[in-house]
Amino acid sequence: MAVGISNYPTSLDAASDLVEATNNAFTTINMVGGLSSSATTITVVSTASFPNTGIFRINNEVISYSAKTATTFTVQTRGFESTTAASHANGDQVSLDITASSNNAKNSAIIALETKVGTGSSTPTANTVLRGTGTGT
């Protein structure tokens, strides 16, 4: 599915749907002539510190990516999160930032789960199972 969008309760989310994160993930563009605003493959020095899929920022542009190799990202969406696809210079920094989509995907998944489970203080007695209706009540 799409990076940064919760699928629950229609289907279970994968870690990539909810946007994986790593600490200290940054690299630089490694493309003679830089990066055009329509490029769908981005060559960098190294992708080693980045998750296999996710969201990163170059200057003021947020980009989602669906795959990576050792030195390239496969772009899913340029100008993600209402930013504008732009050209970037060779050597510009690429960084993994916590963005609205990464936060909101997790929020949506938690709220959907809480809605499905419902509320209440019922506790099953020993050796019994508390069974719900499956409708969140």
C-alpha positions as CSV (number, residue, x, y, z in Angstrom):
1,M,0.0,0.0,0.0
2,A,1.0,3.6,0.2
3,V,3.7,4.9,2.6
4,G,2.1,7.0,5.3
5,I,-1.5,5.7,5.1
6,S,-3.1,3.3,7.6
7,N,-5.1,0.5,6.1
8,Y,-6.7,-0.8,9.3
9,P,-9.4,-2.0,9.8
10,T,-9.8,-2.9,6.1
11,S,-6.5,-4.8,6.3
12,L,-3.6,-5.0,8.7
13,D,-0.9,-2.4,8.4
14,A,2.7,-3.3,7.7
15,A,5.5,-1.3,9.3
16,S,6.1,0.5,5.9
17,D,2.5,1.7,5.8
18,L,3.0,3.5,9.1
19,V,6.4,4.9,8.1
20,E,9.4,3.3,9.6
21,A,12.1,5.6,11.1
22,T,15.7,5.4,12.0
23,N,18.0,7.7,14.0
24,N,20.6,9.9,12.3
25,A,19.5,9.0,8.7
26,F,21.0,11.5,6.3
27,T,23.1,11.4,3.1
28,T,23.7,13.7,0.1
29,I,22.6,13.8,-3.5
30,N,25.3,12.2,-5.7
31,M,24.2,13.2,-9.2
32,V,26.3,15.2,-11.6
33,G,24.1,18.1,-12.6
34,G,21.8,17.7,-9.6
35,L,18.3,16.4,-9.4
36,S,15.5,17.5,-11.6
37,S,12.0,18.2,-10.2
38,S,10.6,15.2,-12.2
39,A,13.2,12.6,-11.4
40,T,11.8,9.3,-10.1
41,T,15.2,7.8,-9.0
42,I,17.5,9.7,-6.7
43,T,21.1,8.7,-6.5
44,V,22.9,9.5,-3.2
45,V,26.1,8.6,-1.5
46,S,24.6,5.9,0.7
47,T,21.1,4.8,1.7
48,A,22.4,2.5,4.5
49,S,20.9,4.5,7.4
50,F,17.4,4.7,5.9
51,P,14.6,2.2,6.2
52,N,13.6,0.2,3.0
53,T,10.6,2.5,2.4
54,G,9.7,5.8,3.9
55,I,9.7,9.6,3.7
56,F,12.6,12.0,3.5
57,R,13.3,15.7,3.0
58,I,15.5,17.5,0.6
59,N,15.5,21.3,1.4
60,N,11.8,22.2,1.4
61,E,10.5,19.2,-0.5
62,V,9.2,16.1,1.2
63,I,9.5,12.9,-0.9
64,S,8.1,9.4,-0.3
65,Y,10.0,6.4,-1.6
66,S,9.0,2.8,-2.2
67,A,12.3,1.1,-2.5
68,K,16.1,1.6,-2.2
69,T,19.4,0.1,-3.3
70,A,22.7,0.8,-1.7
71,T,22.9,4.2,-3.5
72,T,19.4,5.0,-4.9
73,F,15.9,5.7,-3.8
74,T,12.9,4.8,-6.0
75,V,10.5,7.7,-5.7
76,Q,6.8,7.0,-4.9
77,T,5.7,10.7,-4.7
78,R,7.6,13.9,-5.3
79,G,6.2,17.0,-3.6
80,F,4.6,14.8,-0.9
81,E,2.6,16.4,2.0
82,S,1.6,19.5,0.0
83,T,5.2,20.5,-0.7
84,T,6.4,21.4,-4.2
85,A,8.6,19.1,-6.3
86,A,11.8,21.0,-7.0
87,S,15.2,20.7,-8.5
88,H,18.1,20.1,-6.1
89,A,21.8,20.5,-6.4
90,N,24.5,17.8,-6.3
91,G,25.6,17.6,-2.6
92,D,22.3,18.8,-1.1
93,Q,21.4,16.9,2.1
94,V,18.8,14.2,2.2
95,S,17.4,13.6,5.7
96,L,14.8,11.4,7.3
97,D,12.5,13.7,9.3
98,I,9.4,13.0,11.3
99,T,6.7,14.5,9.2
100,A,2.9,15.0,9.5
101,S,2.2,11.8,7.4
102,S,4.4,9.6,9.5
103,N,2.8,10.9,12.7
104,N,-0.8,10.9,11.3
105,A,-0.5,7.4,10.0
106,K,0.3,6.1,13.4
107,N,-2.5,8.2,15.0
108,S,-5.1,6.8,12.5
109,A,-4.0,3.2,13.2
110,I,-4.3,3.7,16.9
111,I,-7.7,5.4,16.7
112,A,-9.0,2.7,14.3
113,L,-7.8,0.0,16.7
114,E,-9.4,1.7,19.7
115,T,-12.6,2.2,17.8
116,K,-12.7,-1.5,16.9
117,V,-11.8,-2.7,20.5
118,G,-14.1,-0.2,22.2
119,T,-14.1,0.9,25.8
120,G,-15.1,-0.6,29.1
121,S,-13.6,-2.0,32.3
122,S,-14.8,-5.6,32.0
123,T,-12.2,-8.1,33.2
124,P,-12.8,-11.8,32.6
125,T,-12.8,-14.1,35.6
126,A,-10.1,-16.7,36.0
127,N,-10.1,-19.3,33.2
128,T,-12.6,-17.5,31.1
129,V,-12.4,-15.3,28.0
130,L,-14.0,-11.9,27.5
131,R,-15.6,-11.9,24.1
132,G,-16.7,-8.8,22.3
133,T,-19.1,-8.2,19.5
134,G,-16.5,-7.3,17.0
135,T,-18.2,-3.9,16.4
136,G,-16.2,-2.0,19.0
137,T,-18.9,-2.2,21.7
